[in-house]
Amino acid sequence: APVEEVASGLLPIKLGLSGLVSGIVDLSGPGLPGPEAADSLGGSLSGTVEQGSLRQSPALKTLRSSLGLDAGSNVSFKTLTHSLRIAGGKLLLDRVRGDLGKDLFEMTGSLGFDQSLDVDLLLRLAPERVKGGGMFAELARYARDAEGRIPVDVKITGTALAPKVSVKASRTLEAAGSALKRELARGLAAKAAPDSGSANPDSLRE
């Protein structure tokens, strides 16, 4: 069924995506589906959404701007798998993953029925992103996973209308491996003793 129709009949929030959804819905709460039952609604949803798109939203626009990607409009995907729960007035994202064109993503966290956001997003950007230089080209010198993709951790908080997006370096540094660690060690040693000439970068290696 169209995911917009299913979501509008069950949830008091808009999910901002299109496509055909299939799977299992197990929800319960007093009253008719909608805002009246939102606070007491509970249960789970799991399945897939296929041949859909993420619609342009303040969160998506802010994310693209933070990463230096084209603003564009909607973002198409082939398959999105999801395992969700509803509790305490929130849609809990136990696992959401899929493709965004040539890129891949994984997402966990929560979407509040009050429009609050607390989402951890892992993007695995396609190697083509490095073409033309810029931030991704610099990251790609070291930070590629086994598939040659650039992993980027993103934290999204705030609200659906006023999202706050921050890019974290943890996953990128993990993928960078020993080569980047050695370079960072040399830089730290140079800053620690720029004039003495006695700094030993090897001593900072793990």
QUIMODA-V750864 format. One line per field, one symbol per residue. ss: DSSP state (~ for helix, > for strand, _ for the rest). phi: phi as a letter, one per 20 degrees, with the letter a starting at -180 (. if undefined). burial: # if it has 9 or more other C-alpha atoms within 8 Angstrom, else .. Layout:
# QUIMODA-V750864
ss: ???
phi: ???
burial: ???
This chain:
# QUIMODA-V750864
ss: _>~~~~~~~~______>>>>>>>>>>>>______~~~____>>>>>>>>>>>>>___~~~~~~~~~~_______>>>>>>>>>>>>>__>>>>>>>>>>>__>>>>>>>>>>___>>>>>>>>>>_~~~~____~~~~~~_________>>>>>>>>>>___>>>>>>_~~~~~~~~~~~~~~~~~~~~~~~________~~~~__
phi: .gffffffeddeceembcpddbqcdccbrfnfgpgfeffdfbqbbbqccclcbeegbgffffffffemegflcfdebebcdbccccalmceeefacbrdcmeedbcbcpbdffemfcbcdcdddffgffefnmngfffffgcecefeneeececdccncfecfddcedegffffffmfffffffffffffffbfdfmdfdgffefe
burial: .###.###..##....#####.....#.#...##..##.#################.##.######........#############.#############.###########.############...#.....#####.####...############..###.##..###.###..###..##.###..#.....#.#.....
